[in-house]
Amino acid sequence: MEWAGRQRELGMGTSKVTVHPAAAGRAGAPAARQDELALVERCRRGDLGAFEELYRLHAGRLYSVALRLVGNPADAEDLLQEIFLAAHRKLDTFRGESALGTWLYRLATNLCLDHLRSRSGRSRQVTDALDDDAGLPDPSSATLAEQTVTKMDLERALARLPEGCRAAFVLHDVEGLEHREVAEVLGVAEGTSKSQVHKARMKLRALLAEKR
């Protein structure tokens, strides 16, 4: 992203902010968290280099989340731009109570889900019936061509999951967040996160079994 070319849009040269007490530095905070809070404060003060650093640190994983949630590279690229524009506008609301990555995941997930809800003329829901007996393909027994088809089928199956299941699955099974982190990102109970991921896995198995 060429942030220098969007400096006027971001308003990064004129930002005047007050340091939030929660983000001003915590004696007991880990060094990584202190560095993170310092980076946020530099962004708030209009440091273009700091925002470029924030982008480099998080853009890859946020694009991965967007791509798997919306299933379209072009839409994911557009959403990545929206995510960081929104992040810049809302940095004053970040108080360091959660990790910056978690805060960005929440922002990204909400924008992606809003994007999905705005789509029309496409059915994205599947039945709630679970096929407990359906199994995932065995990669060890598949040829290279079969594995490629399986990957394509997996992406298509993922796109057919209900929004809540898809988001929980992507954050937990793909991005590696713990259930407590997924719950924080999605604004649900930890038990709900576990339930959504379980349902997503079962539905994916059922959908993939239909291809065999």
Secondary structure, DSSP 4 states (H G I P E B T S, - for coil): --SGGGHHHHTTTS------GGGS--TTS-HHHHHHHHHHHHHHTT-HHHHHHHHHHHHHHHHHHHHHHH--HHHHHHHHHHHHHHHHHHGGG--SSS-HHHHHHHHHHHHHHHHHHH--S------S---TT-----GGG--HHHHHHHHHHHHHHHHTS-HHHHHHHIIIIIT---HHHHHHHHTS-HHHHHHHHHHHHHHHHHHHHTT-
